[in-house]
Amino acid sequence: MTHLPGSLPMARRTWLFAALLIAGCLLPSLSALKAQEKTAPKTVTLTVDYGDGVKKVFSEIPWKEKLTVFAALEEAVKHPRGVKVKTTGRGSTTMVIAIDELTNTGSERNWLFRVNGDLGDRSSALVELAPGDAVLWQFAEYE
């Protein structure tokens, strides 16, 4: 089989055409996916686990810059079927002492929080969240 100098064999041209066609089809869907990521609302999920088999889940708490674990809990308070929270301290020393009348016992069960499974190691008012984070407030014994 002969072909002109500088030209591709027919099989190669067909393959190249198919590859370009597929790439052309994928580009619009990738662009749409990036646009969807930009417009999708950024949220965090907050779960309150009462330690007795009952949980409340707030699955769409709006995320914003500097949103903390405590600020997310305050958003759950504002929800029509929200929670009631009692605290002590202010600002960086804020400590949750009760949620829905279930109060810390001190030596036994207390309100502990986790972000994406990691136990909090400082005030909930200091731990900032990222979009998609999962916060768990759990009435449990400290391990």
Buried (B, 14 or more C-beta within 10 A) or exposed (E): EEEEEEEEEEEEEEEEEEEEEEEEEEEEEEEEEEEEEEEEEEBBBBBBBBEEEEEBEBEEBEBEEEBBBBBBBBBBEEEEEBBEBBBEEEEEEBBBBBBBEBBBEEEEBBBBBBBEEEEBEEBBBBBEBEEEBBBBBBBBEEE
